[in-house]
Every structure is written in structure tokens, then in C-alpha cells.
Amino acid sequence: MRTDKGTAGLSILISVIVLLFMIGFLAMLFALMSGEIGDAVYTSDTGTATNETLTTVCELGEDFTYSGLRDVICTISIVTNATDGVIIEAGNYTQTNCNLLFSGEASSYMNNTNWNVSYTYTYSGDTEASDVINETSGAIADVTDWFPIIIVITAMIVLILLTVIIITAIRGSNLISTSA
């Protein structure tokens, strides 16, 4: 004899909730792991820029060409005025995170002029492993965008199943006559 009366569709609902929880847990676990592994698989690369022209350097600063690289560190070797080639002393500028800004007297002829800067830079370069991890992480991020839609569709299926079970139970109880 069946003893599961009153549990219409709950086993399906519980299965779906557990499935969604497991998918979310695995996505979170991979996201955390790929973040840690991703940092470990980058390679340390270096480069040199010679006489890179920074236009109209002022108090707001000007980014170097390679300032957008991952974990980049720039080390200036020389800064000159692009017009006359005069060396600009370190007291007239501040370099932070591959950004050079004028920090001398505002009335100086060097303010708001073009500067040439030569520097070396070190950054975390991509490897084949880091490319795979980044693509996989992006794909997992795209999957989580679908979670609300999946939950709504699942709720609709459960409600339809419950409606069908309730209608079948009412018909089976002879509360409604089926003859016309």
C-alpha cells in the first residue's frame, strides 16, 4: 500500500533543488580554484620602451603605453622634454603604476608639454594554461546568468505537475461526476 499521499511532486522539486545547489556549488568551487590557479600559471615577462612620447604631461598625469598589462611595474630610466631634449629631473615628476605626472612648479616651462620617457616594465604574461583557465571561468560566469531562468522554468514545471496531480486526485475521489 502506498504511504506517500500528500507529497505530490515534492520528490521532483527536491531533486531539482539539489541539482541546482550542486551546479552552483561546483561553479563556485571552480571559480575559486581557477582564481588561485590562474595567478600561479602566469609567466613573468619584461620589456623596454625607448623615447615613448607622452603628450601634454600635467598634474593629472599620463599613462604609459604598457600601463594596462596585468600586474605591470614600470621603472623609469630617463625622462626628457620632447621639444628640446632637455633631461627632466626626477623632482619634477612622480611615477606611480606606470603613470607619469608633473609635480614641479606650475609655472615651469615643462608643465603641459610633450615628454619622452624611456623605461623598463615587468608584467604577468599569459600562458596557454592561463588562457584555458580564463576562458573556462568566463564560460562558467555565462552559465550562472541562466540560473534565474532555470529556477523559473523549474517552478512552472512543478506547478503544472501539482495541478495535474490535484486534478487526477479530485477525479479519483468521485467528488465531481464525470458523466454528462
HUSULBEL-V195257 format. One record per residue. N is the residue number from 1. RES is the residue in one letter. SS is DSSP state (helix for helix, strand for strand, loop for the rest). PSI is psi in degrees with one decimal (none if undefined). Layout:
N&RES&SS&PSI  N&RES&SS&PSI
This chain:
1&M&loop&138.6  2&R&loop&136.0  3&T&loop&16.9  4&D&loop&30.8  5&K&loop&141.9  6&G&loop&3.6  7&T&loop&38.1  8&A&loop&114.1  9&G&loop&-1.8  10&L&helix&-33.2  11&S&helix&-36.8  12&I&helix&-44.3  13&L&helix&-44.5  14&I&helix&-41.0  15&S&helix&-42.3  16&V&helix&-42.1  17&I&helix&-43.5  18&V&helix&-41.2  19&L&helix&-46.7  20&L&helix&-40.7  21&F&helix&-44.5  22&M&helix&-41.0  23&I&helix&-45.5  24&G&helix&-41.7  25&F&helix&-45.0  26&L&helix&-38.9  27&A&helix&-43.6  28&M&helix&-42.8  29&L&helix&-45.3  30&F&helix&-37.6  31&A&helix&-43.2  32&L&helix&-44.3  33&M&helix&-42.0  34&S&helix&-31.8  35&G&helix&-43.4  36&E&helix&-44.4  37&I&helix&-38.3  38&G&helix&-40.7  39&D&helix&-30.4  40&A&helix&-21.3  41&V&helix&-1.8  42&Y&loop&151.3  43&T&strand&145.4  44&S&strand&116.8  45&D&strand&156.2  46&T&strand&160.8  47&G&strand&171.6  48&T&strand&137.0  49&A&strand&130.2  50&T&strand&126.2  51&N&strand&44.9  52&E&strand&128.0  53&T&strand&123.1  54&L&strand&123.9  55&T&strand&133.9  56&T&strand&61.3  57&V&strand&128.9  58&C&loop&-165.4  59&E&loop&-21.3  60&L&loop&-23.8  61&G&loop&167.2  62&E&strand&130.3  63&D&strand&143.7  64&F&loop&161.7  65&T&loop&-39.3  66&Y&loop&17.7  67&S&loop&-18.1  68&G&loop&-1.1  69&L&loop&155.5  70&R&loop&127.4  71&D&loop&37.6  72&V&loop&140.8  73&I&strand&123.6  74&C&strand&140.6  75&T&strand&115.3  76&I&strand&136.0  77&S&strand&-38.5  78&I&strand&145.7  79&V&strand&129.4  80&T&strand&158.6  81&N&strand&129.7  82&A&loop&-23.0  83&T&loop&-51.5  84&D&loop&-1.5  85&G&loop&7.2  86&V&loop&134.7  87&I&strand&131.8  88&I&loop&118.9  89&E&loop&153.2  90&A&helix&-24.0  91&G&helix&-13.1  92&N&helix&0.2  93&Y&strand&161.1  94&T&strand&132.6  95&Q&strand&122.7  96&T&strand&128.5  97&N&loop&47.0  98&C&loop&37.1  99&N&strand&129.2  100&L&strand&127.0  101&L&strand&148.3  102&F&strand&133.0  103&S&loop&18.7  104&G&loop&-158.2  105&E&loop&135.5  106&A&loop&-26.0  107&S&loop&-3.0  108&S&loop&145.5  109&Y&loop&-14.2  110&M&loop&-19.7  111&N&loop&137.9  112&N&loop&35.9  113&T&strand&170.3  114&N&strand&136.6  115&W&strand&147.1  116&N&strand&131.9  117&V&strand&136.2  118&S&strand&133.7  119&Y&strand&163.3  120&T&strand&154.1  121&Y&strand&145.4  122&T&strand&136.5  123&Y&strand&166.5  124&S&strand&109.5  125&G&strand&154.3  126&D&loop&147.4  127&T&loop&174.8  128&E&helix&-38.8  129&A&helix&-42.1  130&S&helix&-34.1  131&D&helix&-43.4  132&V&helix&-44.6  133&I&helix&-42.6  134&N&helix&-40.6  135&E&helix&-40.3  136&T&helix&-42.2  137&S&helix&-39.9  138&G&helix&-40.3  139&A&helix&-40.4  140&I&helix&-37.8  141&A&helix&-35.5  142&D&helix&-35.4  143&V&helix&-41.2  144&T&helix&-20.0  145&D&loop&-23.8  146&W&loop&-9.9  147&F&helix&-48.4  148&P&helix&-39.0  149&I&helix&-43.1  150&I&helix&-41.6  151&I&helix&-42.7  152&V&helix&-44.3  153&I&helix&-41.3  154&T&helix&-43.0  155&A&helix&-38.7  156&M&helix&-41.7  157&I&helix&-43.9  158&V&helix&-42.5  159&L&helix&-40.5  160&I&helix&-44.1  161&L&helix&-41.6  162&L&helix&-41.0  163&T&helix&-44.5  164&V&helix&-42.6  165&I&helix&-41.0  166&I&helix&-44.6  167&I&helix&-42.9  168&T&helix&-39.4  169&A&helix&-40.2  170&I&helix&-43.0  171&R&helix&-37.7  172&G&helix&-19.8  173&S&loop&-3.0  174&N&loop&25.5  175&L&loop&-26.0  176&I&loop&130.9  177&S&loop&137.0  178&T&loop&-6.8  179&S&loop&147.8  180&A&loop&none
